[in-house]
Amino acid sequence: MESITVLYIILAAIVALGIVVFQYIYKQKAKSNIYWLLAFLRFVGVFGLLLLLINPKFSQKSYTLEKPNLVILADNSTSISESENELQRLISKLKDAKEVTDRFKIASYKFGSKLDILDSLSFTDKNTNISKSLSALKDIYAREQTVTILLSDGNQTVGEDYSYLKADQNNTIYAMVLGDTTKYKDISVGPILTNKYAFLKNKFPLESYISYQGNTPVSATVSVKMNDKVVHKENLRLDAQANFKTINIEVDANSVGIKNLIVEVTKLPEERNIENNRRSTSIEVIDEKTKIALISDIVHPDLGALKKAIESNEQREVTIFKSSTPNSSLEEIDLFIFYQPTIRFKNSFTFAKSKNANTFIITGTQTDYSFLNDSNVGFEIENGYPEQEVFGLLNNGFTKYDISKFNLTDFPPLESDAGPILITTPYETLLGTQIKGLDVQQPLMGVMEQNAGKQAFFIGENLWKWRMQTYRNANDFVYFDEFIGNLIRYLTSSKNKTRLNVDYEKVYEGSSNTVITATYFDEVFLFDPNAKVTIKVTNTSSKNVQTNPMVLKNGYFEADLSNLIAGSYEFVVSVEKEAKSVSGRFVISEFEMENQFVSSDNEKMEKLAVSTGGKLFYPSQINGLLQDLKENDAYVPTEKSTENIVSLIDFKLLLGLIVFAFVAEWFIRKYNGLI
């Protein structure tokens, strides 16, 4: 208490005493003991009121004994199932050790892909994330002294490398390695990298690798199968130094459908774990042949160059038509290319518009610009200019797709008699125009988008010369063909604006990450969180059906299908009370990451323990761990004091005493007939 407060209290006592002396001794001339009692009560009441006005503060100290935390962190993944009894024994011994319970506050957790409270162990988690679990505990016990006992085989399947976990002075980790730590010979297949889908009659890439663990040289044969048919086979020789071999091949997509791909390596003599000798995935081969009409009334080498370039992708079919071709022959066309259109193209222009088809217009010296300007194609070109040579300038700022591989170096000029172009639709320049070495700030080639439709234009003829120059520069037509092919891909792709959209993978590697998401929009295309979305999944082999509601997440609906076994499935996502549904197919491959390990990783576990100030133990050394926890001076309960500053006004007893003093004084005065 401050000295000034003490002075105020003394002054308050003097004032209270002065009032009492004046009222009961000086004025009343106390005549009996009753007056001395009344004087005392008046003093208590007045002095109490003055104390409340001064409101001195008092400090109160409380002392508590705080134990450090002992966290038991148990691995609940499938790879630990063989050590179930041993793990349960270790947990029981840690919890039942009196010297430990007296010294620590014990908490128990389990983990697989995420951290959870330990109530029971099921060993069903199909992924292990040690790093994430330790980081979560670090946040939970951020400012408390904590000892963590990690009970695991040390094999992590997802997440950051836990052996590099940053040390914390308040958190010590003891690692106890479960399972067999003996290093056995093992040969395994790595992840298979390939596309999600391939086009019919094309080749698709497949990449994987074979790794070997062992000291002596071994020979093995690796084979790649597609639907049980061997498409690649090779012999390998591996040793302690050359223990890695990449498999990089191209596979023919000869038929439509989902193809099961298997990479398998032969078993080594005395190899214990053969679960990792085989890995599978799937790819969907689709037939999406795009039919393109190249309409022209003249014979020109550009037609052949365009046809060759576009059909370099076997999924595209180009047919050259005259402008007089009847509409019935154009019904199945996906994209119209109009080469040097004239008034005779009016019928085919009208038909393309009625189909809402995308178009590509190429002009030249025989183009009827008056007809083109009257056709409302999104741009107008001034007529009456002489023929001249024009060069292309690549627009490196083009954003619709990648054109960086195309190079116009040494390309010959094109011929054009077009005047300035006025574009009335939003567009983006793909190639600029250069005339006599001057950039005239006019597009030579560009693309336009309006009302979900796409158009492209090219102002010049003799494209065949560019294709020939590409061959001179690179001994191949591929760069020109890719340039035209990318444009065609852009023009033939469409964005369907649908109210129900489903996102899923064609192939899931194992069932643990089998998740399908969906979004549903109302009639004004706002996300509808009140919709009831369900998914019906059917196993195509067993015909087993399960129907589940999709759970609302943050802006989407989700179905977790991790309970499904490996196999091929069909599904239908639908919205209750709405005629909206989306169907699809997916495959769950036979793969469990937890089965890929041969032995426990005691090296990483030891690195983690040492870096955090702990130690590595094995199950047979459980007594040593208990002894260390018991005797280590770093883990002792600490006495903590808490000081609370309390104001006098918070003391209810004083308030009661003041009230009692005044009431008693009043009652005694009345009882004795005193004024």
C-alpha positions as CSV (number, residue, x, y, z in Angstrom):
1,M,0.0,0.0,0.0
2,E,1.3,3.4,-0.9
3,S,2.4,5.9,1.9
4,I,-0.1,8.5,0.7
5,T,-2.9,6.1,1.1
6,V,-1.8,5.3,4.7
7,L,-1.8,9.1,5.4
8,Y,-5.3,9.4,4.0
9,I,-6.4,6.5,6.3
10,I,-4.9,8.3,9.4
11,L,-6.6,11.5,8.4
12,A,-9.9,9.6,8.0
13,A,-9.5,8.2,11.5
14,I,-8.8,11.6,12.9
15,V,-11.8,13.1,11.1
16,A,-14.1,10.3,12.3
17,L,-12.8,10.7,15.9
18,G,-13.2,14.4,15.8
19,I,-16.9,14.0,14.7
20,V,-17.5,11.6,17.6
21,V,-15.8,13.8,20.2
22,F,-17.8,16.8,19.0
23,Q,-21.2,15.0,19.0
24,Y,-21.0,12.7,22.0
25,I,-18.3,14.1,24.3
26,Y,-18.1,17.8,23.8
27,K,-21.7,18.5,22.9
28,Q,-23.5,15.7,24.8
29,K,-21.2,15.5,27.8
30,A,-21.4,11.7,27.9
31,K,-23.4,10.9,31.0
32,S,-23.4,7.1,30.9
33,N,-21.9,4.1,29.2
34,I,-24.6,4.1,26.6
35,Y,-23.1,7.3,25.1
36,W,-19.7,5.7,24.9
37,L,-21.3,2.8,23.0
38,L,-23.1,5.2,20.6
39,A,-19.8,7.1,20.1
40,F,-18.0,3.9,19.2
41,L,-20.8,2.9,16.7
42,R,-20.7,6.5,15.1
43,F,-16.9,6.3,14.8
44,V,-17.1,2.9,13.1
45,G,-19.7,4.1,10.6
46,V,-18.0,7.4,9.7
47,F,-14.6,5.9,9.6
48,G,-15.9,3.1,7.3
49,L,-17.5,5.6,4.9
50,L,-14.3,7.6,4.7
51,L,-12.4,4.4,4.0
52,L,-14.7,3.6,1.1
53,L,-14.1,7.1,-0.3
54,I,-10.3,6.5,0.0
55,N,-10.8,3.0,-1.4
56,P,-7.3,1.6,-0.5
57,K,-6.1,-1.4,-2.5
58,F,-4.7,-4.6,-0.9
59,S,-2.7,-7.4,-2.6
60,Q,-3.6,-11.0,-2.1
61,K,-1.2,-13.8,-3.1
62,S,-2.2,-17.4,-3.9
63,Y,0.2,-20.2,-4.5
64,T,-0.4,-23.2,-6.9
65,L,1.8,-26.2,-7.8
66,E,1.9,-26.6,-11.6
67,K,3.0,-29.9,-13.1
68,P,4.5,-30.2,-16.6
69,N,2.4,-31.8,-19.3
70,L,3.2,-35.4,-20.5
71,V,1.5,-36.0,-23.9
72,I,1.2,-39.6,-25.2
73,L,1.0,-39.4,-29.0
74,A,0.0,-42.8,-30.5
75,D,0.1,-43.7,-34.2
76,N,-3.3,-44.9,-35.3
77,S,-2.4,-45.8,-39.0
78,T,-2.8,-49.2,-40.6
79,S,0.9,-49.8,-40.7
80,I,0.9,-50.1,-36.8
81,S,-1.8,-52.8,-36.7
82,E,0.8,-55.6,-36.2
83,S,2.1,-53.8,-33.1
84,E,-1.3,-53.2,-31.6
85,N,-0.7,-55.3,-28.4
86,E,2.7,-53.7,-27.8
87,L,1.3,-50.2,-28.3
88,Q,-1.5,-50.8,-25.9
89,R,0.9,-52.2,-23.3
90,L,3.2,-49.2,-23.6
91,I,0.3,-46.7,-23.2
92,S,-1.0,-48.6,-20.1
93,K,2.4,-48.7,-18.5
94,L,3.0,-44.9,-19.0
95,K,-0.5,-44.1,-17.6
96,D,-0.2,-46.5,-14.6
97,A,3.4,-45.5,-13.5
98,K,2.8,-43.6,-10.2
99,E,6.1,-41.8,-10.4
100,V,5.0,-40.4,-13.7
101,T,1.4,-39.4,-12.7
102,D,2.8,-37.7,-9.6
103,R,5.1,-35.6,-11.6
104,F,3.1,-34.9,-14.8
105,K,-0.3,-33.9,-16.1
106,I,-1.0,-36.7,-18.6
107,A,-2.9,-36.2,-21.9
108,S,-3.4,-38.8,-24.6
109,Y,-3.8,-38.2,-28.4
110,K,-3.9,-40.4,-31.5
111,F,-3.1,-39.5,-35.1
112,G,-3.3,-40.6,-38.6
113,S,-3.7,-37.8,-41.2
114,K,-4.8,-35.5,-38.3
115,L,-4.7,-35.2,-34.6
116,D,-7.5,-36.5,-32.4
117,I,-8.2,-37.3,-28.7
118,L,-7.2,-40.8,-27.7
119,D,-10.3,-42.7,-26.7
120,S,-9.6,-45.9,-28.5
121,L,-7.3,-47.2,-31.3
122,S,-8.7,-48.6,-34.5
123,F,-5.6,-48.6,-36.7
124,T,-7.8,-47.7,-39.8
125,D,-6.2,-44.4,-40.8
126,K,-4.7,-44.8,-44.3
127,N,-2.3,-41.9,-44.1
128,T,0.2,-40.8,-41.5
129,N,1.1,-37.1,-40.9
130,I,3.5,-36.9,-38.0
131,S,4.6,-33.4,-38.7
132,K,1.0,-32.0,-38.7
133,S,0.2,-33.7,-35.4
134,L,3.3,-32.5,-33.6
135,S,2.7,-28.9,-34.9
136,A,-0.9,-29.0,-33.6
137,L,0.4,-30.1,-30.1
138,K,2.9,-27.3,-30.3
139,D,0.1,-24.8,-30.7
140,I,-2.1,-26.4,-28.0
141,Y,0.7,-26.3,-25.3
142,A,2.4,-23.2,-26.7
143,R,3.4,-21.7,-23.3
144,E,3.5,-24.7,-21.1
145,Q,6.4,-27.1,-20.4
146,T,5.5,-30.2,-22.3
147,V,7.1,-33.6,-22.8
148,T,5.7,-35.5,-25.8
149,I,6.2,-39.3,-26.2
150,L,5.7,-40.3,-29.8
151,L,4.8,-43.9,-30.3
152,S,5.1,-44.7,-34.0
153,D,7.0,-46.6,-36.7
154,G,8.2,-43.3,-38.0
155,N,6.9,-43.9,-41.5
156,Q,5.1,-40.8,-42.8
157,T,3.0,-40.8,-45.9
158,V,1.8,-37.2,-46.2
159,G,3.0,-33.8,-45.0
160,E,6.3,-32.1,-44.3
161,D,9.4,-34.0,-43.2
162,Y,8.9,-34.2,-39.4
163,S,12.6,-34.8,-38.7
164,Y,13.2,-31.1,-39.5
165,L,10.6,-29.9,-37.0
166,K,11.8,-26.7,-35.4
167,A,12.8,-27.2,-31.8
168,D,10.9,-25.5,-29.0
169,Q,12.5,-24.9,-25.5
170,N,9.2,-25.7,-23.8
171,N,8.5,-28.9,-25.8
172,T,10.7,-32.0,-25.6
173,I,10.0,-35.1,-27.7
174,Y,10.8,-38.6,-26.7
175,A,10.5,-41.1,-29.6
176,M,9.7,-44.8,-29.1
177,V,10.0,-46.8,-32.3
178,L,7.5,-49.5,-32.9
179,G,7.8,-52.4,-35.4
180,D,10.8,-54.0,-37.1
181,T,13.8,-51.7,-37.7
182,T,15.8,-54.3,-39.6
183,K,16.8,-53.2,-43.1
184,Y,15.7,-55.8,-45.6
185,K,16.2,-56.0,-49.4
186,D,13.3,-54.4,-51.1
187,I,12.4,-53.3,-54.6
188,S,9.5,-51.0,-55.2
189,V,7.5,-49.1,-57.8
190,G,7.1,-45.3,-57.5
191,P,4.1,-43.2,-58.3
192,I,2.8,-43.5,-61.9
193,L,2.6,-40.1,-63.7
194,T,0.3,-39.9,-66.7
195,N,-2.6,-37.9,-68.1
196,K,-6.1,-38.1,-66.7
197,Y,-7.4,-38.8,-70.2
198,A,-6.1,-39.5,-73.7
199,F,-7.5,-39.1,-77.2
200,L,-8.2,-42.1,-79.3
201,K,-5.4,-43.1,-81.7
202,N,-2.9,-40.8,-80.0
203,K,0.0,-41.7,-77.7
204,F,0.0,-40.7,-74.1
205,P,3.1,-40.5,-71.8
206,L,3.6,-42.7,-68.7
207,E,6.4,-42.2,-66.2
208,S,7.3,-44.0,-63.0
209,Y,10.5,-45.3,-61.3
210,I,11.9,-48.4,-59.7
211,S,13.9,-48.0,-56.5
212,Y,16.0,-50.6,-54.6
213,Q,17.0,-50.8,-51.0
214,G,19.9,-53.2,-50.4
215,N,23.7,-53.6,-50.6
216,T,24.1,-56.5,-53.1
217,P,23.4,-56.2,-56.9
218,V,20.1,-57.6,-58.0
219,S,18.3,-58.2,-61.3
220,A,14.6,-57.6,-61.9
221,T,12.1,-57.3,-64.8
222,V,9.6,-54.4,-64.9
223,S,6.5,-54.6,-67.1
224,V,3.8,-52.1,-67.9
225,K,0.3,-53.5,-68.6
226,M,-2.8,-51.8,-70.0
227,N,-5.9,-53.9,-69.3
228,D,-3.7,-57.0,-68.6
229,K,-1.9,-56.6,-71.9
230,V,1.9,-56.0,-71.7
231,V,2.7,-52.8,-73.5
232,H,6.3,-52.4,-72.3
233,K,8.9,-54.7,-70.7
234,E,12.5,-54.2,-69.7
235,N,15.2,-55.9,-67.6
236,L,16.9,-53.9,-64.8
237,R,20.1,-54.3,-62.8
238,L,20.4,-52.3,-59.6
239,D,22.8,-52.1,-56.7
240,A,23.6,-49.9,-53.6
241,Q,24.9,-47.1,-55.8
242,A,22.6,-47.4,-58.9
243,N,19.5,-48.0,-56.9
244,F,17.0,-46.0,-59.0
245,K,15.7,-46.4,-62.5
246,T,13.2,-44.2,-64.3
247,I,10.6,-45.7,-66.6
248,N,9.5,-43.2,-69.3
249,I,7.4,-44.6,-72.2
250,E,4.6,-43.6,-74.5
251,V,1.5,-45.8,-74.8
252,D,-0.9,-46.1,-77.7
253,A,-4.5,-45.3,-77.0
254,N,-6.2,-47.7,-79.5
255,S,-9.7,-48.0,-78.0
256,V,-12.2,-45.9,-76.1
257,G,-12.9,-46.4,-72.4
258,I,-11.2,-46.4,-69.0
259,K,-7.9,-48.3,-69.2
260,N,-6.3,-49.9,-66.1
261,L,-2.5,-49.3,-66.1
262,I,-0.2,-51.5,-64.0
263,V,3.5,-51.1,-63.4
264,E,5.0,-54.2,-61.9
265,V,8.4,-55.4,-60.9
266,T,9.4,-59.0,-60.2
267,K,9.9,-60.1,-56.6
268,L,13.4,-60.4,-55.3
269,P,14.6,-63.6,-53.5
270,E,13.7,-63.4,-49.8
271,E,11.9,-60.1,-50.3
272,R,9.5,-59.6,-47.3
273,N,7.2,-56.8,-48.6
274,I,5.8,-57.4,-52.1
275,E,2.9,-54.9,-51.6
276,N,5.1,-52.2,-53.1
277,N,6.1,-54.2,-56.2
278,R,3.0,-53.2,-58.0
279,R,1.3,-49.9,-58.6
280,S,-1.7,-49.1,-60.7
281,T,-3.7,-46.2,-62.1
282,S,-6.2,-45.6,-64.8
283,I,-6.7,-43.3,-67.8
284,E,-9.8,-42.6,-69.8
285,V,-9.4,-42.8,-73.6
286,I,-12.0,-40.6,-75.3
287,D,-13.1,-40.1,-78.9
288,E,-13.7,-36.4,-79.3
289,K,-13.1,-36.0,-83.0
290,T,-13.7,-32.3,-84.0
291,K,-15.3,-31.8,-87.4
292,I,-14.2,-28.7,-89.2
293,A,-15.5,-27.2,-92.4
294,L,-13.0,-25.3,-94.6
295,I,-15.2,-23.3,-97.0
296,S,-13.6,-21.8,-100.1
297,D,-14.6,-21.2,-103.7
298,I,-11.0,-20.9,-104.9
299,V,-8.1,-23.3,-105.2
300,H,-5.2,-22.1,-103.2
301,P,-2.2,-23.8,-101.5
302,D,-3.3,-22.2,-98.2
303,L,-6.2,-24.8,-98.1
304,G,-3.8,-27.7,-98.1
305,A,-1.5,-26.1,-95.5
306,L,-4.4,-25.4,-93.2
307,K,-5.8,-28.9,-93.6
308,K,-2.4,-30.5,-92.9
309,A,-1.7,-28.3,-89.9
310,I,-5.1,-28.9,-88.3
311,E,-5.2,-32.7,-89.0
312,S,-1.8,-33.1,-87.4
313,N,-3.9,-33.8,-84.4
314,E,-5.8,-37.0,-85.3
315,Q,-8.8,-35.9,-83.3
316,R,-9.6,-33.2,-85.9
317,E,-11.1,-33.8,-89.3
318,V,-11.1,-31.1,-91.9
319,T,-13.4,-31.2,-95.0
320,I,-13.1,-28.6,-97.8
321,F,-16.5,-27.4,-99.0
322,K,-17.7,-25.0,-101.7
323,S,-19.9,-22.1,-100.6
324,S,-22.8,-23.8,-102.5
325,T,-22.7,-26.9,-100.3
326,P,-26.2,-27.6,-99.0
327,N,-26.8,-27.0,-95.3
328,S,-27.6,-30.7,-94.7
329,S,-24.0,-31.5,-95.3
330,L,-22.9,-29.1,-92.6
331,E,-25.1,-30.3,-89.8
332,E,-22.3,-32.1,-87.9
333,I,-19.7,-29.3,-88.3
334,D,-18.2,-28.0,-85.0
335,L,-16.1,-25.1,-86.5
336,F,-16.4,-23.1,-89.7
337,I,-13.4,-21.7,-91.5
338,F,-14.3,-19.2,-94.2
339,Y,-11.4,-18.7,-96.6
340,Q,-11.7,-15.4,-98.6
341,P,-15.5,-15.1,-98.4
342,T,-17.6,-13.4,-101.1
343,I,-21.3,-12.8,-101.6
344,R,-21.7,-16.5,-102.5
345,F,-20.9,-17.4,-98.8
346,K,-24.1,-15.7,-97.6
347,N,-26.0,-19.0,-97.1
348,S,-23.1,-20.7,-95.1
349,F,-22.6,-17.6,-93.0
350,T,-26.3,-17.6,-92.1
351,F,-26.2,-21.3,-91.3
352,A,-23.2,-21.0,-89.0
353,K,-24.9,-18.2,-87.1
354,S,-28.1,-20.2,-86.7
355,K,-26.0,-23.0,-85.1
356,N,-24.2,-20.5,-82.9
357,A,-21.0,-22.1,-84.2
358,N,-17.6,-20.5,-83.8
359,T,-15.9,-19.2,-86.9
360,F,-12.5,-18.4,-88.3
361,I,-12.4,-15.9,-91.2
362,I,-9.3,-15.6,-93.4
363,T,-9.2,-12.7,-96.0
364,G,-7.1,-12.3,-99.0
365,T,-6.9,-10.5,-102.4
366,Q,-10.1,-12.2,-103.6
367,T,-12.2,-11.3,-100.5
368,D,-15.5,-9.3,-101.0
369,Y,-15.0,-6.8,-98.2
370,S,-18.4,-5.2,-98.9
371,F,-20.2,-8.5,-98.2
372,L,-18.0,-9.1,-95.1
373,N,-18.8,-5.7,-93.7
374,D,-22.5,-6.2,-94.2
375,S,-22.4,-9.6,-92.5
376,N,-22.1,-8.3,-88.9
377,V,-19.1,-10.4,-88.1
378,G,-17.7,-8.1,-85.4
379,F,-15.3,-6.1,-87.6
380,E,-15.2,-4.0,-90.7
381,I,-12.4,-3.6,-93.2
382,E,-12.0,-0.6,-95.5
383,N,-12.1,-1.5,-99.2
384,G,-10.2,-0.2,-102.2
385,Y,-6.6,-0.5,-101.1
386,P,-3.8,-1.9,-103.4
387,E,-2.2,-5.3,-102.8
388,Q,0.8,-5.0,-100.5
389,E,3.2,-7.2,-98.5
390,V,2.4,-7.5,-94.8
391,F,4.5,-9.1,-92.0
392,G,3.4,-10.5,-88.7
393,L,4.4,-9.3,-85.3
394,L,3.9,-11.8,-82.4
395,N,2.0,-10.2,-79.5
396,N,3.9,-11.5,-76.4
397,G,1.1,-10.2,-74.2
398,F,-1.5,-12.5,-75.7
399,T,-3.4,-14.1,-72.7
400,K,-5.9,-16.7,-74.2
401,Y,-3.3,-19.5,-74.5
402,D,0.5,-20.0,-74.8
403,I,2.0,-18.8,-78.1
404,S,5.6,-18.5,-76.8
405,K,6.9,-21.4,-78.9
406,F,5.9,-19.8,-82.2
407,N,8.7,-17.7,-83.8
408,L,8.3,-15.4,-86.8
409,T,12.0,-15.1,-87.5
410,D,12.8,-14.9,-91.3
411,F,9.1,-15.5,-92.2
412,P,8.2,-14.3,-95.7
413,P,5.5,-11.6,-96.1
414,L,1.8,-12.3,-96.8
415,E,-0.3,-10.7,-99.5
416,S,-3.2,-8.4,-98.5
417,D,-5.3,-5.6,-100.0
418,A,-7.2,-4.9,-96.8
419,G,-7.4,-1.4,-95.5
420,P,-7.7,-0.3,-91.9
421,I,-9.8,-2.6,-89.7
422,L,-12.5,-1.4,-87.3
423,I,-13.3,-4.0,-84.6
424,T,-16.7,-3.6,-82.9
425,T,-16.4,-6.6,-80.6
426,P,-14.1,-7.1,-77.6
427,Y,-11.0,-8.7,-79.0
428,E,-7.3,-9.6,-78.3
429,T,-4.5,-9.2,-80.8
430,L,-2.6,-12.4,-81.5
431,L,-0.4,-11.0,-84.4
432,G,0.2,-7.4,-85.2
433,T,0.9,-6.0,-88.7
434,Q,4.1,-4.6,-90.1
435,I,4.2,-2.9,-93.5
436,K,7.6,-1.7,-94.9
437,G,9.2,-2.1,-91.5
438,L,6.6,0.0,-89.7
439,D,4.3,-1.3,-87.1
440,V,0.9,0.1,-88.3
441,Q,-0.8,-0.7,-85.0
442,Q,-3.4,-2.9,-86.7
443,P,-4.1,-6.6,-85.8
444,L,-3.1,-9.1,-88.5
445,M,-4.7,-11.9,-86.5
446,G,-6.9,-11.7,-83.5
447,V,-9.6,-13.5,-81.5
448,M,-13.0,-12.2,-80.3
449,E,-15.5,-13.4,-77.7
450,Q,-19.1,-12.3,-77.4
451,N,-22.2,-14.0,-75.9
452,A,-20.2,-17.3,-75.2
453,G,-19.2,-17.4,-78.9
454,K,-15.7,-17.2,-80.3
455,Q,-14.4,-15.9,-83.6
456,A,-10.9,-15.5,-85.1
457,F,-9.8,-13.5,-88.1
458,F,-6.6,-13.4,-90.2
459,I,-6.0,-10.6,-92.7
460,G,-3.8,-12.0,-95.4
461,E,-3.1,-14.9,-97.7
462,N,-0.2,-17.3,-98.5
463,L,-0.1,-18.9,-95.1
464,W,1.5,-22.0,-96.8
465,K,4.7,-20.0,-97.1
466,W,4.8,-19.7,-93.3
467,R,4.4,-23.4,-92.9
468,M,7.3,-24.0,-95.3
469,Q,9.5,-21.5,-93.5
470,T,8.8,-23.3,-90.2
471,Y,10.2,-26.4,-91.9
472,R,13.3,-24.5,-93.1
473,N,13.9,-23.2,-89.6
474,A,13.4,-26.3,-87.6
475,N,13.3,-29.2,-90.1
476,D,9.8,-29.9,-89.0
477,F,6.3,-28.4,-89.4
478,V,5.5,-29.0,-85.8
479,Y,5.7,-25.3,-84.6
480,F,3.4,-24.0,-87.3
481,D,1.0,-26.9,-86.8
482,E,1.0,-26.3,-83.1
483,F,0.3,-22.6,-83.6
484,I,-2.7,-23.3,-85.8
485,G,-3.7,-26.3,-83.6
486,N,-3.8,-24.2,-80.4
487,L,-6.1,-21.7,-82.2
488,I,-8.4,-24.5,-83.3
489,R,-8.4,-25.9,-79.7
490,Y,-9.3,-22.4,-78.4
491,L,-12.1,-22.0,-81.0
492,T,-13.6,-25.5,-80.4
493,S,-13.6,-25.3,-76.6
494,S,-16.7,-24.0,-74.9
495,K,-17.7,-22.9,-71.4
496,N,-21.0,-24.5,-70.5
497,K,-22.8,-22.3,-68.0
498,T,-24.7,-24.9,-66.0
499,R,-26.4,-24.6,-62.6
500,L,-25.0,-27.9,-61.3
501,N,-21.3,-28.5,-61.6
502,V,-19.4,-31.5,-60.3
503,D,-15.7,-31.8,-59.8
504,Y,-14.0,-35.2,-59.4
505,E,-11.0,-37.2,-60.5
506,K,-11.2,-39.9,-63.1
507,V,-8.7,-42.0,-61.1
508,Y,-8.1,-42.1,-57.3
509,E,-5.0,-43.7,-56.0
510,G,-6.4,-45.6,-53.0
511,S,-9.6,-44.7,-51.3
512,S,-8.3,-42.4,-48.7
513,N,-8.7,-39.2,-50.9
514,T,-11.8,-40.2,-52.7
515,V,-13.7,-36.9,-52.6
516,I,-16.3,-35.5,-55.0
517,T,-17.4,-31.9,-54.8
518,A,-20.4,-30.1,-56.4
519,T,-21.7,-26.5,-56.7
520,Y,-25.3,-25.7,-57.4
521,F,-26.6,-22.3,-58.4
522,D,-30.2,-20.8,-58.4
523,E,-31.8,-19.4,-61.5
524,V,-29.9,-16.1,-61.3
525,F,-26.6,-18.1,-60.8
526,L,-26.0,-17.4,-57.2
527,F,-24.8,-20.3,-55.0
528,D,-27.7,-22.0,-53.2
529,P,-26.6,-23.2,-49.8
530,N,-30.1,-24.5,-49.0
531,A,-30.2,-27.0,-51.8
532,K,-30.3,-30.7,-50.9
533,V,-27.7,-32.4,-53.1
534,T,-27.3,-36.2,-53.0
535,I,-24.9,-38.6,-54.7
536,K,-25.7,-42.2,-55.8
537,V,-22.6,-44.4,-56.3
538,T,-22.7,-47.8,-58.0
539,N,-19.9,-50.4,-58.1
540,T,-19.9,-51.5,-61.7
541,S,-18.8,-55.0,-60.8
542,S,-20.8,-55.9,-57.7
543,K,-23.7,-53.5,-58.5
544,N,-23.6,-52.4,-54.9
545,V,-25.3,-49.0,-54.5
546,Q,-24.9,-46.4,-51.8
547,T,-26.7,-43.1,-51.7
548,N,-25.4,-40.2,-49.5
549,P,-26.3,-36.6,-49.0
550,M,-23.5,-34.2,-49.9
551,V,-22.3,-32.1,-47.0
552,L,-22.3,-28.3,-47.3
553,K,-18.9,-26.8,-47.0
554,N,-17.6,-23.3,-47.5
555,G,-19.3,-22.5,-50.8
556,Y,-19.6,-26.1,-52.2
557,F,-21.0,-29.5,-51.4
558,E,-18.8,-32.5,-50.7
559,A,-19.1,-36.3,-50.6
560,D,-16.4,-38.2,-48.8
561,L,-16.2,-41.7,-50.4
562,S,-13.2,-43.0,-48.5
563,N,-15.1,-46.0,-47.4
564,L,-15.2,-47.5,-50.9
565,I,-13.0,-50.4,-51.9
566,A,-10.8,-50.4,-55.0
567,G,-12.8,-50.8,-58.2
568,S,-14.7,-49.1,-60.9
569,Y,-17.7,-46.9,-60.1
570,E,-20.5,-44.9,-61.7
571,F,-22.2,-42.0,-59.9
572,V,-25.1,-39.6,-60.2
573,V,-25.2,-36.2,-58.4
574,S,-28.8,-34.8,-58.2
575,V,-30.6,-32.0,-56.6
576,E,-33.8,-32.7,-54.7
577,K,-37.0,-31.3,-56.3
578,E,-35.0,-30.1,-59.3
579,A,-34.6,-31.8,-62.7
580,K,-30.8,-31.4,-62.4
581,S,-28.3,-34.2,-62.3
582,V,-24.7,-34.9,-63.4
583,S,-23.3,-38.4,-63.9
584,G,-19.8,-39.7,-64.3
585,R,-17.3,-42.6,-63.7
586,F,-14.2,-43.0,-61.7
587,V,-11.8,-45.7,-60.6
588,I,-10.2,-46.4,-57.2
589,S,-6.9,-48.1,-57.8
590,E,-5.6,-50.9,-55.5
591,F,-3.0,-48.9,-53.6
592,E,-2.4,-48.3,-49.9
593,M,0.6,-46.0,-49.1
594,E,0.8,-47.5,-45.6
595,N,1.7,-50.9,-47.1
596,Q,4.7,-49.5,-49.0
597,F,7.2,-49.6,-46.1
598,V,9.5,-52.5,-45.3
599,S,10.7,-51.4,-41.9
600,S,10.4,-48.7,-39.2
601,D,12.2,-45.4,-39.8
602,N,14.3,-45.2,-36.5
603,E,16.8,-42.8,-38.1
604,K,14.2,-40.0,-38.6
605,M,12.7,-40.7,-35.2
606,E,16.1,-40.3,-33.5
607,K,16.8,-37.1,-35.4
608,L,13.5,-35.6,-34.3
609,A,14.1,-36.6,-30.6
610,V,17.7,-35.3,-30.5
611,S,16.8,-32.0,-32.2
612,T,14.1,-31.3,-29.5
613,G,16.3,-32.3,-26.5
614,G,14.7,-35.8,-26.1
615,K,15.9,-39.3,-26.6
616,L,15.1,-42.4,-28.8
617,F,13.8,-45.5,-27.1
618,Y,12.6,-49.0,-28.1
619,P,9.7,-50.8,-26.5
620,S,12.1,-53.0,-24.5
621,Q,13.5,-49.9,-23.0
622,I,10.2,-48.6,-21.5
623,N,11.7,-48.8,-18.0
624,G,14.6,-46.6,-19.0
625,L,12.1,-44.0,-20.4
626,L,10.2,-44.1,-17.1
627,Q,13.4,-43.7,-15.1
628,D,14.4,-40.7,-17.3
629,L,11.1,-39.0,-16.8
630,K,11.3,-39.6,-13.0
631,E,14.8,-38.4,-12.5
632,N,15.2,-35.6,-15.0
633,D,15.5,-32.3,-13.1
634,A,14.1,-30.4,-16.1
635,Y,10.7,-31.9,-15.5
636,V,9.7,-30.9,-11.9
637,P,6.5,-29.3,-10.7
638,T,6.9,-25.5,-10.2
639,E,5.2,-23.4,-7.6
640,K,3.5,-20.4,-9.1
641,S,2.2,-17.4,-7.2
642,T,-0.6,-15.3,-8.3
643,E,-1.0,-11.7,-6.9
644,N,-4.5,-10.2,-7.0
645,I,-5.0,-6.5,-6.3
646,V,-8.3,-6.1,-4.4
647,S,-10.1,-2.8,-3.7
648,L,-11.5,-2.2,-0.2
649,I,-14.9,-1.6,-1.8
650,D,-14.9,-5.2,-2.9
651,F,-15.0,-6.3,0.8
652,K,-18.7,-7.0,1.5
653,L,-17.9,-7.4,5.3
654,L,-16.9,-3.7,5.5
655,L,-20.2,-2.6,3.9
656,G,-22.1,-4.8,6.3
657,L,-20.2,-3.4,9.3
658,I,-21.0,0.2,8.2
659,V,-24.6,-0.6,7.8
660,F,-24.7,-2.4,11.2
661,A,-23.0,0.5,13.0
662,F,-25.5,3.1,11.8
663,V,-28.5,0.9,12.3
664,A,-27.4,-0.1,15.8
665,E,-26.8,3.5,16.7
666,W,-30.2,4.6,15.5
667,F,-32.0,1.7,17.2
668,I,-30.2,2.3,20.6
669,R,-30.9,6.1,20.4
670,K,-34.6,5.5,19.7
671,Y,-34.9,2.8,22.4
672,N,-33.4,5.1,25.0
673,G,-35.5,8.1,23.9
674,L,-32.5,10.1,22.8
675,I,-32.9,12.8,20.2
